[in-house]
Amino acid sequence: MMKLFGTDGIRGTANEFPITPEVALRAGKAITAVLSGSDQKRQRVIIGKDTRISGYMLETALTSGLVSTGMDVLLVGPLPTPAVAHLTKSMGCAAGIMLTASHNPYEDNGLKIFGPDGYKLSDELEEQIENFILSDAAPKSPTPPNKIGKATRIEDARGRYIEFAKHTADNISLHGLKIVIDCGNGAAYSVAPLIFRELGAEVITMATQPDGMNINANCGALYPEAAGALVKQHGADLGVSFDGDADRAIFTDAEGNTISGDRIIALCALSLKQRKQLRGDTIAVTVMSNLGLHAAMEQANIRVLTTGVGDRQVIEALRAHEHSFGGENSGHLIFADHATTGDGILSALQVLRVMKESGKPLQELALCIEEFPQQLESFKVPAKPALESLTEFQTLLREADAALGKNGRQLIRYSGTENKARVMVEHRDQAIVTKWAAHLSTALLEAITKHSI
């Protein structure tokens, strides 16, 4: 198990290890050492960021580490994570780095690293970079003055991504649609409104004035009810709420109701199949997806691959089997024919395309599955002992499995990016879900606390 890298890069509190200028400097040197290879030609790395105040500090340190070891750096400023992934590949860069902590509050920050193909790095490469950062190793010889890299700001990066995003939806006309866009005071604030307006939609925006400390603050993907209220107020067709780095989106319908990620996955899968763009008639989802999604896909003769938690797991499954679509209930959708990672803006464009081509409102399209009642509890924990080591809790889990039977399930796991545990319970009976979600959450926290004393 790695010490720095979690399920989605390196993440933590800004100015506390490992999210410090010192580590960022080392990370820049490490990325050069691991990813530059034997090619003697000057190589380039893209650095993007969201709107956190600590982004400036980390960007400067990271740039110093890269240029001091001979890399040229292309600075694109605040842009969505998927924009950085796209530009890394399209501009022929050795790597792309996104400074973000996604949906976390402004106090946190992190690094997501992409390879030259636009995909997140493998565990093996992340481990090599981590080992370099944590060691006292230095480059074999100092970079001579004439080999030091340069840092350049790419002024047209935003325009490049905007044109790419519109192209993924075949520049479909959104005339006649009114949408609310909640940018979460994050990375999407300067591009998302333009994309939808240029395609003809009437756009009402919120949370588009970042100040470095208001990212995700009562807005964005964790607070879709904010967009939902505006949808009802303005009589809009739907609302779209992005998280801090805009790699995922949460949708609200014309009545202001939040639509689950599984319903969005289902309606997109059905549309792709109808257009003969769902390769192998197969989708990939994580273990967190609702049993109702599986039932609906089976009825539509769509096979479902189930992966571990995290959009990278979904992407790896799609790549391994050459399938074209998958996603997470949390709002990450991967349209593999267009993107190498989750993209909230592309997801919104595809949902709008389905609405436009079908002539149906989102609330009607979302009825394509019947979800089982599900409850997800998330809470901070003092430690993360192996669940198997919590003997009494394991006994309780067996009792839960017996009670839930064939009509339900439980899933217990630790967050890969935060010091949190997550308890998910699903069953046809809401009362059973409520009972066991509370019981398991309380028992797990007690067991972990007792174990850590």
Beta strands, then each sheet from edge to edge (+ up, - down):
strand 1: 5-6
strand 2: 9-13
strand 3: 44-49
strand 4: 72-78
strand 5: 95-99
strand 6: 108-114
strand 7: 151-153
strand 8: 178-182
strand 9: 202-206
strand 10: 238-242
strand 11: 249-252
strand 12: 258-259
strand 13: 282-286
strand 14: 303-307
strand 15: 325-327
strand 16: 333-335
strand 17: 374-380
strand 18: 408-414
strand 19: 420-427
sheet 1: 1+ 2- 6+ 5- 3- 4- 7-
sheet 2: 9+ 8+ 10+ 11- 12+
sheet 3: 14+ 13+ 15+ 16-
sheet 4: 17+ 19- 18+
end
